């Protein structure tokens, strides 16, 4: 579904991506792991059109989307849940969700809202509350709900479990699994490598701008370097 080919991108003289190749097949959960600053967020931002690549190609459903604007990328079927959630604290839960659908031309927003509320009953209960009054876990659910309002075929999740208590982290991973079961393809960036590899089919490991390892989630989990660096040894 998504193919990234020899992608190079960065910020001025900083080359955050030094030619990466990565594929996400339709229906899969693919996880991208690596230390802080490895370039994971940059990879997602470049797919979304938030960072312009200086070389390489991005294909979505066999169509080249390299250099497309964010709204064109979203219209094509890709949504990002950014790191740090970035929900609008001064807007209500409902308004935040409606923002997620603003690019949609069709009239099915109501039924998507119903779906999001069915998945996250707490958001329905709190729909008139300001986003900023929600707990961290609820804000993350809202950020995911907002992304789903654009009806993505591919959902990019950047550190969805960051800063959340263990019980809430489990909820987030359950929700990701459910979204996948419903047919949405997922690219997941996570610091919580153990949990990410449990739900992923395939994984890539990044180090300072390059992919240094890839394989099935089972292969990557069994890799001694991954065990040592990300899984706390054996
Ligand atoms: P993290 O988990 O900390 O977000 P990451 O793997 O997602 O790490 P990136 O955020 O993609 O890494 O950062 C890759 C490199 O690009 C780092 O060296 C970082 O300092 C640099 N970088 C990221 N964003 C910017 C920016 N807006 N301006 C300049 N440099 C940046």
py3Dmol code that shows the C-alpha trace and the ligand (Angstrom):
import py3Dmol

protein = """\
ATOM      1  CA  UNK A   1       0.000   0.000   0.000  1.00  0.00           C
ATOM      2  CA  UNK A   2       2.785   2.412   0.985  1.00  0.00           C
ATOM      3  CA  UNK A   3       6.228   2.225  -0.535  1.00  0.00           C
ATOM      4  CA  UNK A   4       9.075   4.506   0.428  1.00  0.00           C
ATOM      5  CA  UNK A   5      12.072   4.339  -1.888  1.00  0.00           C
ATOM      6  CA  UNK A   6      15.524   5.767  -1.215  1.00  0.00           C
ATOM      7  CA  UNK A   7      13.973   8.661   0.635  1.00  0.00           C
ATOM      8  CA  UNK A   8      16.254  11.492   1.722  1.00  0.00           C
ATOM      9  CA  UNK A   9      14.938  14.354   3.851  1.00  0.00           C
ATOM     10  CA  UNK A  10      16.045  16.709   6.581  1.00  0.00           C
ATOM     11  CA  UNK A  11      16.123  20.152   8.042  1.00  0.00           C
ATOM     12  CA  UNK A  12      18.660  22.483   6.460  1.00  0.00           C
ATOM     13  CA  UNK A  13      22.015  20.818   6.834  1.00  0.00           C
ATOM     14  CA  UNK A  14      20.645  18.035   9.099  1.00  0.00           C
ATOM     15  CA  UNK A  15      19.961  14.903   7.071  1.00  0.00           C
ATOM     16  CA  UNK A  16      17.348  13.147   9.206  1.00  0.00           C
ATOM     17  CA  UNK A  17      16.674  10.488   6.538  1.00  0.00           C
ATOM     18  CA  UNK A  18      19.702   9.222   4.641  1.00  0.00           C
ATOM     19  CA  UNK A  19      17.967   7.124   2.008  1.00  0.00           C
ATOM     20  CA  UNK A  20      15.409   4.844   3.560  1.00  0.00           C
ATOM     21  CA  UNK A  21      13.355   2.071   1.959  1.00  0.00           C
ATOM     22  CA  UNK A  22      10.222   0.888   3.682  1.00  0.00           C
ATOM     23  CA  UNK A  23       6.982  -0.812   2.670  1.00  0.00           C
ATOM     24  CA  UNK A  24       3.649  -1.185   4.373  1.00  0.00           C
ATOM     25  CA  UNK A  25       1.447  -3.855   2.787  1.00  0.00           C
ATOM     26  CA  UNK A  26      -2.341  -3.409   2.818  1.00  0.00           C
ATOM     27  CA  UNK A  27      -3.895  -4.768   6.000  1.00  0.00           C
ATOM     28  CA  UNK A  28      -0.634  -4.960   7.957  1.00  0.00           C
ATOM     29  CA  UNK A  29       0.607  -3.364  11.129  1.00  0.00           C
ATOM     30  CA  UNK A  30       4.193  -2.319  10.463  1.00  0.00           C
ATOM     31  CA  UNK A  31       6.260  -0.962  13.319  1.00  0.00           C
ATOM     32  CA  UNK A  32       9.137   1.479  13.039  1.00  0.00           C
ATOM     33  CA  UNK A  33      11.429   1.488  16.046  1.00  0.00           C
ATOM     34  CA  UNK A  34      14.662   3.218  16.976  1.00  0.00           C
ATOM     35  CA  UNK A  35      16.242   5.555  19.513  1.00  0.00           C
ATOM     36  CA  UNK A  36      15.304   9.214  19.921  1.00  0.00           C
ATOM     37  CA  UNK A  37      16.429  11.248  16.954  1.00  0.00           C
ATOM     38  CA  UNK A  38      16.728   8.236  14.636  1.00  0.00           C
ATOM     39  CA  UNK A  39      14.387   9.873  12.129  1.00  0.00           C
ATOM     40  CA  UNK A  40      11.118   8.036  12.732  1.00  0.00           C
ATOM     41  CA  UNK A  41       9.007  11.166  13.108  1.00  0.00           C
ATOM     42  CA  UNK A  42      10.680  12.702  10.074  1.00  0.00           C
ATOM     43  CA  UNK A  43       9.811   9.622   8.024  1.00  0.00           C
ATOM     44  CA  UNK A  44       6.127  10.001   8.936  1.00  0.00           C
ATOM     45  CA  UNK A  45       6.141  13.765   8.368  1.00  0.00           C
ATOM     46  CA  UNK A  46       7.703  13.275   4.949  1.00  0.00           C
ATOM     47  CA  UNK A  47       4.996  10.784   3.953  1.00  0.00           C
ATOM     48  CA  UNK A  48       2.349  13.303   5.080  1.00  0.00           C
ATOM     49  CA  UNK A  49       3.881  16.137   3.053  1.00  0.00           C
ATOM     50  CA  UNK A  50       4.909  18.066   6.181  1.00  0.00           C
ATOM     51  CA  UNK A  51       8.605  17.718   5.326  1.00  0.00           C
ATOM     52  CA  UNK A  52       9.804  17.907   1.722  1.00  0.00           C
ATOM     53  CA  UNK A  53      12.144  15.140   0.626  1.00  0.00           C
ATOM     54  CA  UNK A  54      15.302  16.101  -1.240  1.00  0.00           C
ATOM     55  CA  UNK A  55      15.442  12.741  -3.028  1.00  0.00           C
ATOM     56  CA  UNK A  56      13.561   9.480  -3.309  1.00  0.00           C
ATOM     57  CA  UNK A  57       9.955   8.513  -3.891  1.00  0.00           C
ATOM     58  CA  UNK A  58       6.806   7.825  -1.925  1.00  0.00           C
ATOM     59  CA  UNK A  59       4.110   5.679  -3.513  1.00  0.00           C
ATOM     60  CA  UNK A  60       0.656   5.115  -2.087  1.00  0.00           C
ATOM     61  CA  UNK A  61      -1.510   2.495  -3.762  1.00  0.00           C
ATOM     62  CA  UNK A  62       0.979   2.590  -6.659  1.00  0.00           C
ATOM     63  CA  UNK A  63       0.496   6.324  -7.175  1.00  0.00           C
ATOM     64  CA  UNK A  64       3.431   8.632  -6.657  1.00  0.00           C
ATOM     65  CA  UNK A  65       2.610  11.124  -3.874  1.00  0.00           C
ATOM     66  CA  UNK A  66       6.110  12.540  -3.401  1.00  0.00           C
ATOM     67  CA  UNK A  67       5.925  16.291  -2.830  1.00  0.00           C
ATOM     68  CA  UNK A  68       2.119  16.351  -2.488  1.00  0.00           C
ATOM     69  CA  UNK A  69       0.604  18.792  -0.019  1.00  0.00           C
ATOM     70  CA  UNK A  70      -0.754  17.554   3.301  1.00  0.00           C
ATOM     71  CA  UNK A  71      -4.380  17.951   2.309  1.00  0.00           C
ATOM     72  CA  UNK A  72      -3.829  16.028  -0.922  1.00  0.00           C
ATOM     73  CA  UNK A  73      -2.153  13.238   1.030  1.00  0.00           C
ATOM     74  CA  UNK A  74      -5.028  13.150   3.558  1.00  0.00           C
ATOM     75  CA  UNK A  75      -7.575  13.074   0.722  1.00  0.00           C
ATOM     76  CA  UNK A  76      -5.755  10.164  -0.797  1.00  0.00           C
ATOM     77  CA  UNK A  77      -6.321   8.186   2.419  1.00  0.00           C
ATOM     78  CA  UNK A  78      -3.436   8.724   4.825  1.00  0.00           C
ATOM     79  CA  UNK A  79      -3.869  10.240   8.313  1.00  0.00           C
ATOM     80  CA  UNK A  80      -1.288  11.011  10.983  1.00  0.00           C
ATOM     81  CA  UNK A  81      -1.742  10.944  14.735  1.00  0.00           C
ATOM     82  CA  UNK A  82       1.216  13.131  15.674  1.00  0.00           C
ATOM     83  CA  UNK A  83       3.521  12.705  18.618  1.00  0.00           C
ATOM     84  CA  UNK A  84       2.247  14.650  21.613  1.00  0.00           C
ATOM     85  CA  UNK A  85      -1.375  14.287  20.421  1.00  0.00           C
ATOM     86  CA  UNK A  86      -1.845  17.971  19.471  1.00  0.00           C
ATOM     87  CA  UNK A  87      -5.552  18.062  20.100  1.00  0.00           C
ATOM     88  CA  UNK A  88      -7.083  21.504  20.413  1.00  0.00           C
ATOM     89  CA  UNK A  89      -7.402  22.129  24.139  1.00  0.00           C
ATOM     90  CA  UNK A  90      -9.777  25.089  23.800  1.00  0.00           C
ATOM     91  CA  UNK A  91     -12.190  23.290  21.509  1.00  0.00           C
ATOM     92  CA  UNK A  92     -14.739  20.708  22.569  1.00  0.00           C
ATOM     93  CA  UNK A  93     -14.272  17.004  21.970  1.00  0.00           C
ATOM     94  CA  UNK A  94     -16.929  17.170  19.259  1.00  0.00           C
ATOM     95  CA  UNK A  95     -15.269  20.136  17.544  1.00  0.00           C
ATOM     96  CA  UNK A  96     -11.927  18.328  17.621  1.00  0.00           C
ATOM     97  CA  UNK A  97     -13.518  15.315  15.930  1.00  0.00           C
ATOM     98  CA  UNK A  98     -15.260  17.469  13.341  1.00  0.00           C
ATOM     99  CA  UNK A  99     -11.886  19.020  12.464  1.00  0.00           C
ATOM    100  CA  UNK A 100     -10.717  15.572  11.423  1.00  0.00           C
ATOM    101  CA  UNK A 101     -13.400  15.410   8.759  1.00  0.00           C
ATOM    102  CA  UNK A 102     -13.027  18.907   7.367  1.00  0.00           C
ATOM    103  CA  UNK A 103     -11.421  17.745   4.132  1.00  0.00           C
ATOM    104  CA  UNK A 104     -14.212  15.334   3.386  1.00  0.00           C
ATOM    105  CA  UNK A 105     -16.548  16.169   0.548  1.00  0.00           C
ATOM    106  CA  UNK A 106     -19.133  13.497   1.204  1.00  0.00           C
ATOM    107  CA  UNK A 107     -21.956  13.726   3.679  1.00  0.00           C
ATOM    108  CA  UNK A 108     -21.214  10.666   5.765  1.00  0.00           C
ATOM    109  CA  UNK A 109     -19.555  12.552   8.620  1.00  0.00           C
ATOM    110  CA  UNK A 110     -22.425  11.720  10.977  1.00  0.00           C
ATOM    111  CA  UNK A 111     -22.003   7.989  10.517  1.00  0.00           C
ATOM    112  CA  UNK A 112     -18.249   8.258  11.049  1.00  0.00           C
ATOM    113  CA  UNK A 113     -18.845  10.192  14.224  1.00  0.00           C
ATOM    114  CA  UNK A 114     -21.141   7.405  15.371  1.00  0.00           C
ATOM    115  CA  UNK A 115     -18.382   4.873  14.629  1.00  0.00           C
ATOM    116  CA  UNK A 116     -15.805   6.863  16.571  1.00  0.00           C
ATOM    117  CA  UNK A 117     -18.216   7.170  19.495  1.00  0.00           C
ATOM    118  CA  UNK A 118     -18.901   3.438  19.363  1.00  0.00           C
ATOM    119  CA  UNK A 119     -15.162   2.765  19.587  1.00  0.00           C
ATOM    120  CA  UNK A 120     -14.550   5.415  22.245  1.00  0.00           C
ATOM    121  CA  UNK A 121     -17.709   5.734  24.396  1.00  0.00           C
ATOM    122  CA  UNK A 122     -15.896   8.165  26.705  1.00  0.00           C
ATOM    123  CA  UNK A 123     -15.637  10.659  23.840  1.00  0.00           C
ATOM    124  CA  UNK A 124     -19.390  10.546  23.338  1.00  0.00           C
ATOM    125  CA  UNK A 125     -19.985  11.113  27.046  1.00  0.00           C
ATOM    126  CA  UNK A 126     -17.573  14.042  27.039  1.00  0.00           C
ATOM    127  CA  UNK A 127     -18.338  15.468  23.608  1.00  0.00           C
ATOM    128  CA  UNK A 128     -19.191  18.938  24.953  1.00  0.00           C
ATOM    129  CA  UNK A 129     -16.175  19.105  27.246  1.00  0.00           C
ATOM    130  CA  UNK A 130     -13.059  21.048  26.234  1.00  0.00           C
ATOM    131  CA  UNK A 131     -10.274  18.845  24.850  1.00  0.00           C
ATOM    132  CA  UNK A 132      -7.828  20.200  27.391  1.00  0.00           C
ATOM    133  CA  UNK A 133      -9.881  18.874  30.309  1.00  0.00           C
ATOM    134  CA  UNK A 134      -9.472  15.228  29.233  1.00  0.00           C
ATOM    135  CA  UNK A 135      -6.912  12.917  30.808  1.00  0.00           C
ATOM    136  CA  UNK A 136      -3.789  12.017  28.822  1.00  0.00           C
ATOM    137  CA  UNK A 137      -5.238   8.682  27.712  1.00  0.00           C
ATOM    138  CA  UNK A 138      -8.532  10.274  26.688  1.00  0.00           C
ATOM    139  CA  UNK A 139      -6.654  12.941  24.719  1.00  0.00           C
ATOM    140  CA  UNK A 140      -4.801  10.208  22.873  1.00  0.00           C
ATOM    141  CA  UNK A 141      -8.119   8.473  22.108  1.00  0.00           C
ATOM    142  CA  UNK A 142      -9.402  11.825  20.837  1.00  0.00           C
ATOM    143  CA  UNK A 143      -6.334  12.283  18.636  1.00  0.00           C
ATOM    144  CA  UNK A 144      -6.865   8.806  17.179  1.00  0.00           C
ATOM    145  CA  UNK A 145     -10.611   9.419  16.799  1.00  0.00           C
ATOM    146  CA  UNK A 146      -9.930  12.670  14.988  1.00  0.00           C
ATOM    147  CA  UNK A 147      -7.585  10.916  12.557  1.00  0.00           C
ATOM    148  CA  UNK A 148     -10.217   8.225  11.915  1.00  0.00           C
ATOM    149  CA  UNK A 149     -12.755  10.910  10.965  1.00  0.00           C
ATOM    150  CA  UNK A 150     -10.793  11.402   7.724  1.00  0.00           C
ATOM    151  CA  UNK A 151     -11.527   7.711   6.929  1.00  0.00           C
ATOM    152  CA  UNK A 152      -7.904   6.783   6.353  1.00  0.00           C
ATOM    153  CA  UNK A 153      -6.859   3.644   4.551  1.00  0.00           C
ATOM    154  CA  UNK A 154      -3.437   4.052   6.160  1.00  0.00           C
ATOM    155  CA  UNK A 155      -3.030   5.403   9.684  1.00  0.00           C
ATOM    156  CA  UNK A 156       0.369   6.697  10.829  1.00  0.00           C
ATOM    157  CA  UNK A 157       0.696   6.611  14.621  1.00  0.00           C
ATOM    158  CA  UNK A 158       3.626   8.479  16.179  1.00  0.00           C
ATOM    159  CA  UNK A 159       4.332   7.291  19.738  1.00  0.00           C
ATOM    160  CA  UNK A 160       0.692   6.805  20.714  1.00  0.00           C
ATOM    161  CA  UNK A 161       1.532   5.354  24.136  1.00  0.00           C
ATOM    162  CA  UNK A 162       4.024   8.046  25.127  1.00  0.00           C
ATOM    163  CA  UNK A 163       3.629   9.353  28.665  1.00  0.00           C
ATOM    164  CA  UNK A 164       0.642   7.176  29.530  1.00  0.00           C
ATOM    165  CA  UNK A 165       0.163   4.898  32.544  1.00  0.00           C
ATOM    166  CA  UNK A 166       0.586   1.140  31.892  1.00  0.00           C
ATOM    167  CA  UNK A 167      -3.136   0.351  32.053  1.00  0.00           C
ATOM    168  CA  UNK A 168      -3.885   3.094  29.555  1.00  0.00           C
ATOM    169  CA  UNK A 169      -1.042   1.911  27.330  1.00  0.00           C
ATOM    170  CA  UNK A 170      -2.751  -1.486  27.187  1.00  0.00           C
ATOM    171  CA  UNK A 171      -5.984   0.252  26.106  1.00  0.00           C
ATOM    172  CA  UNK A 172      -4.174   2.125  23.360  1.00  0.00           C
ATOM    173  CA  UNK A 173      -2.619  -1.068  21.982  1.00  0.00           C
ATOM    174  CA  UNK A 174      -6.007  -2.802  22.108  1.00  0.00           C
ATOM    175  CA  UNK A 175      -7.542   0.065  20.135  1.00  0.00           C
ATOM    176  CA  UNK A 176      -4.746  -0.088  17.532  1.00  0.00           C
ATOM    177  CA  UNK A 177      -5.379  -3.820  17.134  1.00  0.00           C
ATOM    178  CA  UNK A 178      -9.111  -3.202  16.697  1.00  0.00           C
ATOM    179  CA  UNK A 179      -8.560  -0.478  14.097  1.00  0.00           C
ATOM    180  CA  UNK A 180      -6.335  -2.910  12.226  1.00  0.00           C
ATOM    181  CA  UNK A 181      -8.945  -5.686  12.493  1.00  0.00           C
ATOM    182  CA  UNK A 182     -11.446  -3.304  10.923  1.00  0.00           C
ATOM    183  CA  UNK A 183      -9.239  -3.128   7.832  1.00  0.00           C
ATOM    184  CA  UNK A 184      -7.125  -0.011   8.331  1.00  0.00           C
ATOM    185  CA  UNK A 185      -3.444  -0.417   7.522  1.00  0.00           C
ATOM    186  CA  UNK A 186      -1.100   0.886  10.219  1.00  0.00           C
ATOM    187  CA  UNK A 187       2.426   2.254  10.457  1.00  0.00           C
ATOM    188  CA  UNK A 188       3.323   2.484  14.125  1.00  0.00           C
ATOM    189  CA  UNK A 189       6.243   4.373  15.646  1.00  0.00           C
ATOM    190  CA  UNK A 190       6.709   3.304  19.260  1.00  0.00           C
ATOM    191  CA  UNK A 191       9.187   3.531  22.127  1.00  0.00           C
ATOM    192  CA  UNK A 192       7.282   0.705  23.735  1.00  0.00           C
ATOM    193  CA  UNK A 193       9.054  -1.818  21.526  1.00  0.00           C
ATOM    194  CA  UNK A 194       7.902  -4.946  23.323  1.00  0.00           C
ATOM    195  CA  UNK A 195       4.210  -4.131  22.914  1.00  0.00           C
ATOM    196  CA  UNK A 196       4.665  -2.789  19.394  1.00  0.00           C
ATOM    197  CA  UNK A 197       6.333  -6.001  18.249  1.00  0.00           C
ATOM    198  CA  UNK A 198       3.526  -8.021  19.815  1.00  0.00           C
ATOM    199  CA  UNK A 199       0.883  -6.500  17.540  1.00  0.00           C
ATOM    200  CA  UNK A 200       3.043  -5.793  14.461  1.00  0.00           C
ATOM    201  CA  UNK A 201       3.459  -8.136  11.518  1.00  0.00           C
ATOM    202  CA  UNK A 202       6.676  -6.599  10.293  1.00  0.00           C
ATOM    203  CA  UNK A 203       9.196  -4.180  11.791  1.00  0.00           C
ATOM    204  CA  UNK A 204      11.968  -1.818  10.765  1.00  0.00           C
ATOM    205  CA  UNK A 205      14.710  -0.577  13.075  1.00  0.00           C
ATOM    206  CA  UNK A 206      16.162   2.884  12.394  1.00  0.00           C
ATOM    207  CA  UNK A 207      19.434   4.349  13.572  1.00  0.00           C
ATOM    208  CA  UNK A 208      20.506   7.912  12.765  1.00  0.00           C
ATOM    209  CA  UNK A 209      18.684   8.240   9.506  1.00  0.00           C
ATOM    210  CA  UNK A 210      19.012   4.715   8.181  1.00  0.00           C
ATOM    211  CA  UNK A 211      17.116   1.433   8.353  1.00  0.00           C
ATOM    212  CA  UNK A 212      19.571  -0.968   9.968  1.00  0.00           C
ATOM    213  CA  UNK A 213      17.350  -4.005  10.374  1.00  0.00           C
ATOM    214  CA  UNK A 214      13.999  -5.274   9.124  1.00  0.00           C
ATOM    215  CA  UNK A 215      12.041  -8.476   9.321  1.00  0.00           C
ATOM    216  CA  UNK A 216       8.919 -10.122  10.652  1.00  0.00           C
ATOM    217  CA  UNK A 217       8.074  -8.938  14.156  1.00  0.00           C
ATOM    218  CA  UNK A 218       9.152 -12.374  15.432  1.00  0.00           C
ATOM    219  CA  UNK A 219      12.538 -12.123  13.690  1.00  0.00           C
ATOM    220  CA  UNK A 220      13.155  -8.597  14.907  1.00  0.00           C
ATOM    221  CA  UNK A 221      12.166  -9.496  18.504  1.00  0.00           C
ATOM    222  CA  UNK A 222      14.586 -12.411  18.440  1.00  0.00           C
ATOM    223  CA  UNK A 223      17.477 -10.308  17.144  1.00  0.00           C
ATOM    224  CA  UNK A 224      20.161 -10.079  19.856  1.00  0.00           C
ATOM    225  CA  UNK A 225      20.870  -6.389  19.149  1.00  0.00           C
ATOM    226  CA  UNK A 226      17.195  -5.516  19.400  1.00  0.00           C
ATOM    227  CA  UNK A 227      16.874  -7.547  22.589  1.00  0.00           C
ATOM    228  CA  UNK A 228      19.785  -5.720  24.135  1.00  0.00           C
ATOM    229  CA  UNK A 229      18.938  -2.208  22.979  1.00  0.00           C
ATOM    230  CA  UNK A 230      15.141  -2.199  23.180  1.00  0.00           C
ATOM    231  CA  UNK A 231      13.888  -5.204  25.094  1.00  0.00           C
ATOM    232  CA  UNK A 232      16.135  -5.009  28.139  1.00  0.00           C
ATOM    233  CA  UNK A 233      18.149  -8.103  27.276  1.00  0.00           C
ATOM    234  CA  UNK A 234      16.869 -11.632  27.908  1.00  0.00           C
TER     235      UNK A 234
END
"""
ligand_1 = """\
31
LIG
P 11.921 11.083 18.539
O 11.371 9.794 18.998
O 12.767 11.766 19.542
O 10.907 11.997 17.888
P 12.716 10.355 15.897
O 13.329 9.053 15.578
O 11.310 10.535 15.568
O 12.968 10.699 17.405
P 13.168 12.747 14.399
O 12.283 13.559 15.266
O 12.702 12.367 13.064
O 13.608 11.436 15.181
O 14.569 13.505 14.300
C 15.606 13.116 13.394
C 16.722 14.167 13.400
O 16.225 15.384 12.869
C 17.255 14.511 14.778
O 18.630 14.745 14.635
C 16.523 15.773 15.141
O 17.282 16.558 16.030
C 16.361 16.432 13.797
N 15.152 17.262 13.740
C 13.880 16.847 13.946
N 12.983 17.839 13.761
C 13.708 18.943 13.439
C 13.383 20.294 13.106
N 12.127 20.728 13.069
N 14.405 21.126 12.832
C 15.680 20.707 12.851
N 16.060 19.452 13.134
C 15.100 18.564 13.424
"""
view = py3Dmol.view(width=600, height=400)
view.addModel(protein, "pdb")
view.setStyle({"model": 0}, {"cartoon": {"style": "trace"}})
view.addModel(ligand_1, "xyz")
view.setStyle({"model": 1}, {"stick": {}})
view.zoomTo()
view.show()
